[in-house]
Amino acid sequence: MTLPRPLRALAGGLRAARPTVLRGVLALCAVLAGAAPAAVQAATPVKVTILCYHEIDDRSTSLIPGYALTPDQFEQQLQWLEQAGYHYVSLDQVLADRAGKAPLPEKAVLLTFDDGYKSFYRSAFPILKAHHAPSVLALVGSWLDTEKDTVDFDGRSVPRADLLSWADLKALAASGMVEIASHSYAMHRGIVANPQGNSEPMAIARHWIAEQGRYESEATYRTRIRADLKRNNDLIRRQLGRAPRTMVWPYGRYNTVTRKIAQELGLSVGLTLDDGPNTADTPLYALRRALITPRMAVAGLEREIALRSNNIIDNGVPAKVMQVDLDYIYDADPKQMEANLGLLLDRIIAMGVNTVYLQAYADPDGNGAADAVYFPNRRLPMRADLFNRVAWQIVTRTPVHHLYAWMPMMAFELPAHDPAAQDKVVTLEPDTGHLAMGYPRLSPFSPRVREAVREIYQDLGRSATIIEGILFHDDVTLSDYEDGSRFALETYKQWGFQGSIAQIRADDPTLRRWAARKTRFLDEFAMELAALVREEQPGLRTARNLYAGVVLNPYSETWYSQSFESSLAHYDYTAIMAMPYMEQAPDPTAFYKELVDKVAAHPGAMNRTVIELQSVNWRKNDEPLPPNELPDTIRQLYDWGVKHVGYYPDSMFRNAPDPALLRPVFASKPNDPPLSELIPPQ
């Protein structure tokens, strides 16, 4: 059985705090000389709202009950859209607007329907005609291209008669009101995507070939995607006389490879299920749609459109975060590893969290650096092909909607034979305790290191089909005595900082400018890495761990190369490590209150800040906090207006924290806050 290994000592615990008597004076200096908070940008006008429907059917036995609206519900939604001033538009009008030929009307809305159900012709189309509403209809070729009486519908056998006939489709296309789109030929199903046998979306997953013990090659993957899309194009052209120009991605999942192949095949428009509004800057290949379900009714539709129009990320749902060590799940015995995974899933459900930060790297020695990773890659040993399995199980078997891969940016211990392994962060003398940043790190200024880290992140993106975000580890830091490597010194000279680090430190204004430049460099490298993962996961969010001291005392940017303002400007979320026992704060309540007040002083920051709490006291031999302390702290944070809260670690083998105590507190924070809290008054 896997037993809890000693928890890694967080970097903050390895740094003795600067003398607290300096904080007041230095904070004043920071106010006078520090960077201004990131500006609040005006909302970009929405060009078109696109709605995604499936079945419109009043039968009690619909093919997909969770997505089937009755004709009455659909009629009510269209009536509300018209009363609210929305104007139905066609895809031709969207393209004409993009070409600068004819602008779209204000509050334009495009209606789309996925899969090609018979009920579209029987129920939806008469209502659309009555409202003079154009639409886009996406077809799965393999469901139509058969003479059999039944169809393999996502693993279920359904009557072919429940799907549109080619005669129906010819009549719809001839009406001039329905744009026929591709929904793939046979990718509206899963494919085995890991050694454990999970079936994942076929368009983005690399096929695990069990009999050969390997994944399909990238060349094979690309060939498979191209063949499928071309086959559906050819089928629709042959049956309806015109090839589609729109690709509607199954399950909304696509990546850079698939969308480029689609464009090469003439599918210039792509419809997704990504969050956010469609503005003039939204690429045609990635137009966003709101998925409509029967639970939404008119009020839900109104809320969904309002959230998207105002670009409220993650629908404004408060994040309730569990940060999970995958090292706790790993076991050399596969049966025990599955048992550990089952225990984790049970705890996630019992805890009532909706977000998980899941460790994607292996740190068996607990020094905070990655000795290996839990996914196939080109640069590090793979301890086990486990991340994809655990991530998929969490998202499909628990209420968690947001799963982030927790990854280092610099704290990698590459194999000794890798040339980049020698290019490490250099800490210069004198080392007075707080300078030891805690983790072995590679120099981000080394071209060899950057290339190695890029490849690791690129491989993560390819193997992790279900992640929604990246949480950057708190190794994204450099002290005021770092980095003294030759690569770093060359970069400082290019930035205009002459002389040694000692000379830079000798002048306080120069020191602060140097620290700010390092901060920007680190954050920009993080964004570069996120962009690589985003090629596989286009809707990827970013978060980063930030030391609480940086928020409490902005001058400490000079010590850590971290800045709350820079974090707000670069990342979707900032997870502040609010850990008073690690910081040796004399009064934890006062520590939390000051931290919350500092966050609240930045306009809009509370919506994008996670207050991450410690659940154990590392300074007392990893002793769990008293059972009620964490729930009471979260309750107090909620009372002070904090929106997003998380904790670390989850000690599942010790049942710490206790779900029976923590779940009621998480449940007290509604998942659907009123729009008045999310959207500022005009």
Secondary structure, 3 states (H helix, E strand, C coil): CCCCCCCCCCHHHHCCCCCHHHHHHHHHHHHHHCCCCCCCCCCCCCCEEEEEECCECCCCCCCCHHHCECHHHHHHHHHHHHHCCCEECCHHHHHHHHCCCCCCCCCEEEEEEEECEHHHHHHHHHHHHHCCCCEEEEECHHHHCCCCCEEEECCEEEEHHHECCHHHHHHHHHCCCEEEEECCCCCCCEEECCCCCCEEECCCCCCEEHHHCEECCHHHHHHHHHHHHHHHHHHHHHHHCCCCCEEECHHHCCCHHHHHHHHHCCCCEEECCCCCCECCCCCHHHECCEECCCCCHHHHHHHHHHHHHCCCHHHHCCCEEEEECHHHHCCCCHHHHHHHHHHHHHHHHHHCCCEEEEECEECCCCCCCECEECCCCCCCCECCCCHHHHHHHHHHHCCCCEEEEEECCCCECCCCCCHHHHCECCCCCCCCCCCCCCCCCECCCCHHHHHHHHHHHHHHHHHCCCCCEEEECCCCCCCCCCCCCHHHHHHHHHHCCCCCHHHHHCCHHHHHHHHHHHHHHHHHHHHHHHHHHHCCCCCCEEEEEEEHHHHHCHHHHHHHCCCHHHHHHHCCEEEEEECHHHHCCCCHHHHHHHHHHHHHCCCCHHHHEEEEEECEEHHHCCEECCCCHHHHHHHHHHHCCCCEEEEECCEHHHCECCHHHHHHHHHCCCCCCCHHHHCCCC
